[in-house]
Amino acid sequence: MRWTLLPLLLCPLFASAAASPDWRSGWGLTGGPDQGPRQAAGGIASVQLEGSGERWQARVDNHLAGPVQITLSQDVGAALLPGLPVQAVLQPAARVVVAQLPLPAQPQRLNVRLEAIPGDPAARPQDVAYALPFISTRFQVTQAPQGRYSHSDPENRDAIDFALPEGTPVLAARRGKVMQVQGNFTENGTDPLRDRTRANFIRILHEDGSMAVYAHLRANGVLVRSGQQVETGQRIGLSGNTGYSTAPHLHFVVQANTGMQLQSVPVRIVTDRGELHFAREDGPTGPAASP
């Protein structure tokens, strides 16, 4: 059978990323609907319909150098289509046919929704010691875990914001593989709708399936490439002030996919002077960390 792209004039294909009203969109988790034939979910994955006659297949491509969990479904309220919804975990850079779609005769419109989340839900993060992701003997934590300004959502609840001058070398806090990078944005601001998606960041996959995010890097401040293996203490980027940010800092968080949902993971950061301890915040600006 000859496989061709589903004609958009007859059966438009629509896909969108998981709904995300908060700033996680800055870490490459959301993207606006693409009106072209190849639909993307925030740059993480894309879906394409191929087929002929009444038989079509949905092929999903994983664009990351790490596992991705996807759900392919129809829009709310749409007529049920055999083969949907379907959920799958795609291996790094995989291209997989996830559904066979027997379409009804003379279809007028087909709305398909693709949701994609980095990571494998089967991962079990281990309790390991992380290194400080920069070199310094004294530093300021501008927002601790559970910070009221932007550390209240599940994927950032255990994040730590370190105040760093722009251009400070950022180091890998743990060995792993670079899974995702974004590094071409130049501006910052406090408008959530405008600035959430403009943060430069690096996502590193660890051997236990957890993922560290190093965010708000400066423009062209990503010094590693997707798929690259990095060691603890290796220079991976330069700190900055891009995206939804009020001042130069490094946003550091470790996350795990708990089933189409990213959840932050508490981490132990150990320095030459001992383990860091973070006090619960009483306001939008947190206390300094102390070993």
Order of alpha helices (4+ residues) and beta strands (2+ residues): beta-beta-beta-beta-beta-beta-beta-beta-beta-beta-beta-beta-beta-beta-alpha-beta-beta-beta-beta-beta-beta-beta-beta-beta
